[in-house]
Amino acid sequence: MITCYLRYTIDPYKLAEFEHYAKLWIPLVNRLGGTHHGYFLPHEGANNIALALFSFPSLAAYEGYRQAMAEDAECRAAFAYAEETRCIVSYERSFMRPVF
C-alpha cells in the first residue's frame, strides 16, 4: 500500500472555494480505486496550508488512477474549478508507506 500525501499552499481568502474543491475529489478518488483519508484545512497556525491523504494498493494502482483521472469528465471539471477560482497557489506530492 502507498499513501499519497499532498501539501497545498492555498489562498487563505479562498478557503471556501478550496473546501468545495476538496469535497469534489473525495468521492472521485474513491470511485477510481483509491481510499481517501480526507482533507485537512487550516484551523490554528498557518492559514494557507492544507493537506490531503489518500491510499492505493500499489504505485501501479496509483498510476492507473492517474490515467483514468485524465480521461474522467468529473476529474477534469474539478481541475478546471481550481484553475477558475485560483484557490490553490501550489502543491507538493509525496508518497509514503504506512505502518499500522
N, C-alpha and C positions, 0 to 999 in steps of 0.2 A: 504494500500500500504506500502511496505517496500523497502528501498533502501540499497543496499549492497555497502559499502564503502571499497575499497581495497587500502591500502597504501603499496607500493612496495619500497624496497631498491634494487636498480639496480646497475649493474656495469656501471659506467659512461663512460667507454671505449667501451661499447657495446650498446650505446644508439640507434644506427640504428637497431640493432637486436631486442631490446625491442620494438621499434616503429613498426617493422614488426609484432611482436607477438601481439601487441595491435590491429593492423588492422585486424588480423585474428579473434580476439574474438568479435569485434563489431557485425558483421553480425551473428555470431553463437549465441550470447545471444539473439538477436532479433528473429532469426529463432526458437529458443527454448522457446519462450513465454515471454521474458523479454523486457524491454526498456533500451537500452544502452544510457547513457548520455555522453559517451566519456572517453578518457584517457587524463590525464593532465601530460605533460612531463616537466622536468626541463628546466628553462629558465634563471632566475636570482635566486641567493641564492644557496641552496644545489643542487649539481649536481648529486645526487644519489637517489633522492626521486621522485616517480611518483605516481599518483592516478588514480583510475577508479571508476566510479559510474554507477550503473545500478539498475533498479527497477523491482519488480514483484508485482502483485496484493495482494499477501499474502505470509506469510512464508511457507505455504503449497505449493503454486505455485513454490516458490524457491526450495523447497525440490524435487518437481517433476522435475524441471530443472536439479538439481544435478544428479538425477538418469538417466535422458535422456542423459546428458552430458557424463556420464561414459560409455555409450554404443555407443556414436556417433563417427564415424571414424574421422571426421574432428576435433572434440574436442581433441581426443586422439593425433592426429597429431600436433595440436597446443601445447599441453603439451610437447610432445616429442621435438618439436623445442626449447622450452625454456630450457629443460634439455640439449639438444645437444649444444646450444650456451652459456649456463650458464649466460644469461643476467640478470636473477633475482637472487639476493642474498637471499632475504627473503621477506615475505609479512605478513600483518595483515589484518584480515577481521572483519568488524563490520557491524551491521545492524541498520539503523536509520529509523525514521518515519518522512516523510516530512510534513512541514506545508506550505500551499500556501496562 
